[in-house]
């Protein structure tokens, strides 16, 4: 099956720092989605990307759909304590499962005050 | 976006019993799915819940173990049958609208003793 490599697996940063994480794939995707999951909650959609090269922002979050269609990154600027959580990337292409979504293994963000 | 409600939010079950999880969406959606998230892991698609017909299961998941119903566009149930400790997991309902964005419920955390 398809695989998404998400990195880093975890990040320990100071409050106020910028954060960057990315996902790469051996397959081409036509959609990239980024989610955040808090403990005991379901994943919440942060940003959806539909076109190669697309750069989209949502507040302090910025995500880009790589021009090769095989990667995406998510940046968080000026991190705050509520940014703590697990971030998942997900990609969709026509060759995927019923919904075509493949999930990365997540990036666990930990912020030290 | 769609608001997805799941219940129960958590339960502790005895080995050999079955539990049904309910999922209600606040608006009509095109597709509904059930995912499993094992402790510390990413999300794995169990099946697509098809309205008025049998669900479409992913490799490794079967109807006898995970029967699914979707009687209308906004409601679905997942039953985890004849549970064993290996079924301890978070089960997540999700729904997709025409935009292709996928939204999640808060999850049902099952512990099987």
Interface residues (C-beta under 8 A of the other chain):
Chain A: X31 X33 X35 X40 X41 X42 X43 X44 X45 X48 X50 X88 X90 X92 X97 X98 X99 X101 X103 X104 X105 X106
Chain B: X1 X4 X6 X31 X33 X41 X42 X43 X44 X45 X47 X48 X56 X58 X92 X96 X99 X100 X101 X102 X103 X104 X105 X106 X107 X109
